[in-house]
């Protein structure tokens, strides 16, 4: 009866065969009630609780950037002398732009810009537009573009009127025979003297 109990205990402990299990001491009655051997200790128990993940190191502060250089102040416009005028400019100058249509229905549209440069320093510029065709006509009348003062230094035409704070370059100019040629934000314009 005792040998049967020993074999059952050996099988319960997971022995492969009765020959591989170590037989209990013959006189130990407590062997049949011995607790099951402890299994392998888990890695967590051996090493203790896992360390918290290492936080990334704080980034180093960026190196201070040099402050951008302040933009160079704009060069002030050189003001013409109070009496500076180019006598060649005095007079009435006209620029004409004529557009003609082709085809069977002829039409024409003309824009005339007039610039009056007076010897006392006053300048007036105005625009007139007229047009017409076979059964229509148009007259836009006169529109004042500018009314103020002018000065010139032989190369640049300056004008002044409210709301301009001071004399401002309006155009560079040169002469080509009897024609005045100006260059400005309106492009290159050719003017013919009318008075």
C-alpha positions as CSV (number, residue, x, y, z in Angstrom):
1,X,0.0,0.0,0.0
2,X,2.8,2.3,0.8
3,X,4.5,1.7,-2.6
4,X,1.3,2.6,-4.4
5,X,1.2,5.9,-2.6
6,X,4.8,6.6,-3.4
7,X,4.2,6.0,-7.1
8,X,1.2,8.3,-7.1
9,X,3.1,11.0,-5.4
10,X,5.9,10.7,-8.0
11,X,3.5,11.0,-10.9
12,X,1.8,14.0,-9.3
13,X,5.2,15.8,-9.0
14,X,5.7,15.4,-12.8
15,X,8.3,12.6,-12.9
16,X,8.7,10.9,-16.2
17,X,8.9,7.5,-14.8
18,X,9.1,5.9,-11.4
19,X,12.9,5.3,-11.9
20,X,13.7,9.0,-12.4
21,X,12.0,10.2,-9.3
22,X,14.0,10.3,-6.1
23,X,12.2,7.9,-3.7
24,X,11.2,9.4,-0.4
25,X,12.8,8.3,2.7
26,X,11.1,5.1,3.9
27,X,10.4,6.2,7.4
28,X,9.2,9.8,6.6
29,X,5.4,9.8,6.8
30,X,5.4,13.5,6.1
31,X,6.7,13.0,2.5
32,X,3.3,12.2,1.2
33,X,1.9,15.5,2.3
34,X,4.9,17.6,1.3
35,X,3.9,20.7,-0.6
36,X,4.6,20.9,-4.3
37,X,8.0,22.3,-5.1
38,X,7.9,25.9,-6.1
39,X,8.3,26.6,-9.8
40,X,10.9,28.9,-11.2
41,X,10.9,32.4,-9.8
42,X,9.7,35.0,-12.3
43,X,12.1,37.5,-13.7
44,X,10.1,40.3,-12.2
45,X,10.5,38.8,-8.7
46,X,14.2,38.4,-9.2
47,X,14.9,41.9,-10.5
48,X,12.3,43.8,-8.5
49,X,9.8,46.2,-10.1
50,X,10.7,47.5,-13.6
51,X,12.4,50.9,-13.6
52,X,10.3,53.7,-15.2
53,X,11.3,54.4,-18.8
54,X,14.0,56.9,-19.0
55,X,12.6,60.3,-20.1
56,X,14.3,62.0,-23.0
57,X,16.8,64.6,-22.0
58,X,15.4,68.2,-22.3
59,X,16.7,69.8,-25.5
60,X,19.3,72.3,-25.1
61,X,18.1,75.9,-25.6
62,X,18.7,77.2,-29.1
63,X,21.7,79.4,-29.5
64,X,20.7,83.0,-29.6
65,X,20.3,84.3,-33.1
66,X,21.8,87.6,-34.0
67,X,19.1,90.3,-34.4
68,X,18.5,91.1,-38.1
69,X,20.1,94.2,-39.2
70,X,17.8,97.2,-39.4
71,X,17.0,98.2,-43.0
72,X,18.9,101.2,-44.2
73,X,16.7,104.2,-44.1
74,X,15.5,105.4,-47.4
75,X,17.5,108.2,-48.9
76,X,15.5,111.4,-48.7
77,X,14.5,112.8,-52.0
78,X,16.7,115.7,-52.9
79,X,14.4,118.7,-53.1
80,X,14.9,121.1,-56.0
81,X,15.7,124.6,-55.2
82,X,12.7,126.9,-54.7
83,X,13.4,128.7,-58.0
84,X,14.8,125.8,-59.9
85,X,13.0,125.5,-63.3
86,X,14.0,124.3,-66.7
87,X,12.8,127.0,-69.1
88,X,12.6,124.5,-71.9
89,X,9.7,122.8,-70.2
90,X,7.5,125.9,-69.9
91,X,4.5,125.6,-72.3
92,X,1.6,123.3,-73.2
93,X,2.4,119.7,-74.0
94,X,0.1,117.2,-75.5
95,X,0.2,113.4,-75.6
96,X,-2.3,111.7,-77.9
97,X,-3.2,108.0,-78.0
98,X,-5.4,107.0,-81.0
99,X,-7.1,103.6,-81.4
100,X,-8.7,102.8,-84.7
101,X,-10.7,99.6,-85.3
102,X,-10.4,97.6,-88.4
103,X,-13.1,95.7,-90.4
104,X,-16.3,96.9,-91.9
105,X,-17.5,98.9,-88.9
106,X,-14.9,101.7,-88.5
107,X,-14.5,103.2,-85.0
108,X,-11.9,105.5,-83.5
109,X,-11.1,106.3,-79.8
110,X,-8.7,109.1,-78.9
111,X,-7.3,109.9,-75.5
112,X,-5.5,113.3,-75.2
113,X,-3.4,114.2,-72.1
114,X,-2.5,117.8,-71.8
115,X,0.2,119.1,-69.4
116,X,0.5,122.8,-68.9
117,X,3.7,124.0,-67.3
118,X,3.4,127.7,-66.4
119,X,6.4,130.0,-65.9
120,X,5.1,130.9,-62.4
121,X,5.6,127.2,-61.3
122,X,2.0,126.1,-61.6
123,X,1.3,122.8,-63.4
124,X,-2.1,121.4,-64.5
125,X,-2.6,118.1,-66.2
126,X,-5.9,116.9,-67.6
127,X,-7.3,114.2,-69.9
128,X,-10.0,114.3,-72.5
129,X,-11.4,111.2,-74.3
130,X,-13.5,111.3,-77.5
131,X,-14.6,108.5,-79.8
132,X,-17.0,107.6,-82.5
133,X,-18.1,105.2,-85.2
134,X,-20.7,104.7,-87.9
135,X,-23.7,105.3,-85.6
136,X,-22.3,106.4,-82.2
137,X,-20.1,109.1,-80.7
138,X,-18.5,109.7,-77.3
139,X,-17.1,112.8,-75.6
140,X,-15.8,112.1,-72.1
141,X,-15.1,115.8,-71.4
142,X,-12.1,117.1,-69.4
143,X,-10.9,115.3,-66.3
144,X,-8.3,117.1,-64.1
145,X,-5.5,114.7,-63.2
146,X,-3.2,117.1,-61.3
147,X,-3.2,120.7,-60.2
148,X,-0.2,122.0,-58.3
149,X,3.4,123.2,-58.5
150,X,6.3,122.0,-60.6
151,X,10.1,122.3,-60.5
152,X,12.8,120.7,-62.6
153,X,16.6,120.2,-62.4
154,X,17.4,119.4,-66.1
155,X,16.7,115.7,-65.7
156,X,13.8,115.1,-63.2
157,X,10.4,116.8,-63.1
158,X,9.1,117.3,-59.6
159,X,5.5,118.1,-58.7
160,X,3.7,119.1,-55.5
161,X,0.1,119.3,-54.5
162,X,-2.0,118.0,-51.6
163,X,-1.8,115.3,-50.3
164,X,1.9,115.1,-51.2
165,X,4.0,116.2,-48.2
166,X,6.7,117.8,-50.4
167,X,7.9,118.0,-54.0
168,X,8.0,114.5,-55.4
169,X,9.7,113.1,-58.6
170,X,7.0,112.7,-61.2
171,X,9.1,111.7,-64.2
172,X,12.5,111.8,-65.7
173,X,12.6,113.7,-69.0
174,X,14.7,114.4,-72.1
175,X,14.2,116.2,-75.4
176,X,14.2,114.6,-78.8
177,X,14.1,117.4,-81.4
178,X,10.8,119.3,-80.7
179,X,9.4,116.5,-78.6
180,X,9.5,116.0,-74.8
181,X,10.0,112.4,-73.7
182,X,9.0,111.4,-70.2
183,X,9.5,108.2,-68.3
184,X,7.4,107.4,-65.2
185,X,5.1,104.8,-63.8
186,X,2.9,105.5,-66.8
187,X,5.6,104.3,-69.0
188,X,7.4,106.2,-71.8
189,X,5.3,109.1,-73.1
190,X,6.1,111.4,-76.0
191,X,4.7,114.9,-75.8
192,X,4.3,117.5,-78.6
193,X,4.3,121.2,-77.8
194,X,1.1,123.0,-78.5
195,X,1.8,126.4,-77.0
